């Protein structure tokens, strides 16, 4: 009897111990944000996840994050706080919005890793200086600069105590990938900064990438730099396929990703691309069909299906989502229904958006050419409320025409959310009855826009 009792006790102990040590697939973050003013959000680095962070009146918060992604950003409206998580982390983050450089502190499980990453990133930012000036360097100077940054980062990693060896092993590879990723983007950004449109890097500039294994699962899900390298290769291959088979680039991208042998990497790339690009495709039916054929992740598939259903409600001929009583530049309000009887070309923009500003000259030309025609040009700013005066100033300084409106809740405005707008500028064309002509209309700088207008007898 005594032996049986001891056996039962041991069984109970090990059963409980196994339950306690059962791996989890989430991390808990908590902390305190002092002197915040607006809504705080938590976003995955790949932009496939974003939601408000419930911060209490005293600045404290607690949340649970899915650890299938390890890079997140806490954004308080001013400061992006980058955090790294792993399954089981109980990470504490605290800082003062007014003095982030001197008050940001990580503690708890995962605190040492995030403290290291903060130190590394600060050091890299200091050594890098102005990024755009760096892109203007010649090949030798550019490569030398990032070799120096890598050497300094390697030194910080080796000397930093209190972080797991498993993390150090992966992080050491990430430092290499960071260096390689900077090399891979040099041609693109050097061309942009120097305006040398025919610039090409030397034949040996990218030699260090030649033998790179692009489909290492551990590195892919740990290193954002490695993921960037993989994405760049896929984009390059997709461009080749697009030209070869006369495919739209987004369709070519999906087909290129489908050839990846590692299903987990394939699933993640498909999901990230669908989340960020499906709202811009010209053929949503084909896009969704290809995604569904190639992805076997049930969770991802359900999320993309939900988004697909929303986007199909924005197809041609469907009633347009509405904006109601948006403040206009004349001190009154305007609603979409006020404009019925005419076509409406909507420009969703913001004063801080460089690509939006670059469209202004073309937009002015189109407005002039179609003045007194059966169309209204409406610009909807999604600037934050605190930037209302900045919006007014820009309208006056740039002599913006058309109907200038200020959205009621920036990115969270119902009109913005209903149109699934994730990036700006975004252009929308609505018919005289308030129905959608094109939820992703051509930009003013695109000659196709005039063809669209003429085809509608505007």
Protein Blocks (a to p, Z undefined) as FASTA:
>chain_A
ZZmmmmmmmmmmmmmmmmmmpccfbdcdddddehiabdcddddfklpaccdddddfkopa
cddddfkbcbdcddehjaccdddddehiacdddddfklmmlmgccedehklmmmmmmmmm
mmmmmmnmpmklmmmpcfklmmmmmmmmmmmmmmmmmmpghiafklmmmmmmmmmmmmmm
mmmmmmmmmmmmnopakbccdfklmmmmmmpcfbbfklmmmmmmlmmmmmmmmmmmmmmm
mmmnopafklmmmmmmmmpmblmlmmmmmmmmmmmmmmmpfblmlmmmmmmmmpccfklm
mmmmmmmmmmmmmgghiacdddehiacfkopacdfklmgoiacddddddfklmklmmmmm
mmmmmmmmmgoiacddddddfbdfklmmmmmmmmmmnopghjddddfkljlpmklmmnop
abdcddddddfkopafblcbcdfklmklmmmmmmnoZZ
